[in-house]
Amino acid sequence: MKYALLVGVSDTDPAEPFDATPSLAAMESLLTGLGGWSVTRIEGSEADRSGILAALDRLEAVAEEADAVLFYFFGHGGVVELEDQRPPLGGRPVFYVVAARKRAQWCFTGILDVELSMALARIERRCANVSAIIDSCYSAQIVRGPVRKVPKSPDWVHALAAKQEPARAQALLHPISHPHIPRLCAASSLRYGFGDAVPGGNLGRLTSLVCELVGEVGEVERLTWAALADRVRERAIWRLGCEEQWVSLAGPSHRYLFSTRSSKLRGTVGFVPHADAKGQPLPSSHGGWIRAGLLQGVEMGDRWALVDALVDGRGEAQRLARLRVVALDLNRARLEPEGAGEASVGSSAVLLEAARRDPVACEDPELSARLAQSPWLRPAAEGEESKAVVCVEADGALGLSCAWAAFAGLRVQADAEGRGEALERLEDWARARRLTQLGAYVDEPRARARLSVAPSPRARARPLRGDVRLRAGTWLSARVESLAKAQGLFVSVVVIDGRGRARLLDDAEPDGIELLPGERRLFGVHPGRGRGGFALSWPGGTDPSASLPLYVVVLASRRPIPLRHLIPSRLDLGIPDDRPRRRRAVSRAIRASPRPKTGPEVTRDWSVEVLEFSLDHSGDSSSNV
């Protein structure tokens, strides 16, 4: 069975009336057309706080193992700081989706981020197939600034705080972000979501584009969340004429819509075609841009392919066009076509062949053949210095070692599964090498990161100072401060563990979390869990007397930082902002982006800081993974 809970919250404030009916109708019509969905609509006075929570509870009660569940919200969202509360509700920005109010004037009421995260996580434990689409939509005149402070919390917040169960939150909430629930949001946490006035009310831009694109392809069982998000984002930007609305996707992006099945296609990046004199998109045969540049590991001569939205029966997407990088900026790359081929606005681009693939000395012919097809690797020539070595051991198994860094080696069987695991690890090392090299490009950091470790998820973290050796079994977090003076910064913190695998320290917004000037943010700790962090584990089978490298890469940019091509997706809920704010003299730029005919908005305000540590064994076998 497939269940959809559609929540629409209208606003009767006479200064800005807002009716969610058309958006709910559009989403219900889409699901009805797809077939097999049991749809529940919550709107009007029923969409108050108690009504939404009760509907989520009912959904949890009926969901069974093989079911699919969609949570859809259209309305306002918000962010507040509850000054009279202790963590996990106090001491941080609290995001929420607005619930229906009993009176027209604004008051703080809604479903808090931790509540929605817990509710979706409970449902996911029952059916393992939960997704969320959150369309928080505002008019272009609304200016949203920093967190709105609430000195005195309403009664419902006090009641919620009294019911907090830390142990249950630890069990349900992923320390970084839920890895199994795709969340498609209309905007990043400090950006606009837009909508259109239509007969009968308001139609969210995210909602209309999702319905439009799904209607075009018609086969959701072959459409991944990543392909949908890339196309929705670019079409939203093209229609708006600037990049103010940045559609955000978190969770397992390679999954098919409303399914637990996954595509083999990973690491896609959005493509932006050139435009004609009237600002209309030109065919991809004229070339275009990808939303990744020098400081996302792209190099001159890299070859990329534009791929179809739909994936075939083998889990792979048809290549529509081949292009080559001919010019680089920090956050974008210009591509020219190689041969014929066409693709539409928002098509996904995937790396075909890096200009400088890492050479691997490999004694296994079958794995060597796979290396020759890898976008990141190639078999090393005779006598060539290699970046990794694959040996055939006495028992026939394959032994992998990294030549450029002392990452933990890997031993696999010489069969199809083992060779697949070996190829994945070798590509991890190649991507990690590109990430560690980024620090050479920028001298002055735009964001300052202070790392901390804790001996357990519930223990107090202590700051790292000086030349520190980390121990497996501890928990890493980072408090990042924006050093920007006038505009917001998107920040991503990447950890490259002792195996050489890159992970985002906070996956809630994979394209970077936006900080206002001077703002500080804790990365690696889920707000609903209180303390915690990123678990540092020791690779099983690795000599306990060894010392492994561990890197932390801090990227900061005035524009979002797509990294899907460098960091495989894994992954709670980034909910957009709410209430009109008093305009500040110092805030992020509003509607300052150029029109998309100039390509993706270029930024030169970017920094990378690469920190290197040593990871030692803890002496406790429980830290081995």
Secondary structure by P-SEA (a helix, b strand, c coil): cbbbbbbbbbbccccbbbbaaaaaaaaaaaaaaacccbbbbbccccccaaaaaaaaaaaaaaccccbbbbbbbbbbbbccccccccccccccbbbbbbccccccccccccccaaaaaaaaaaaaaaccbbbbbbbbccccccccccccccccccaaaaaaaaaccaaaaaacccccccccbbbbbcccccbbbbbbbcccbbbbaaaaaaaaaaaaacccccccaaaaaaaaaaaaaaaaccccbbbbbcccccccccccccccccbbbbbbbbbccccccccccccccccccccccccccbbbbbbccccccccbbbbccccccccccccbbbbbbccccccccbbbbbbccccccbbbbcccaaaaaaaaacccbbbbccccccccccccccccbbbbbbcccccbbbbbcccaaaaaaaaaaaaaaaaaaaaaacccccccccbbbbbbbbcccccbbbbbcccccccccbbbbbbbbbccccbbbbbbbbbbccccbbbbcccccccbbbbcccbbbbcccccccccccbbbbccccccccbbbbbbbbbbbccccccccccccccccccccccccccccccccccccccccccccccccccbbbbbbbbbbbcccccccc
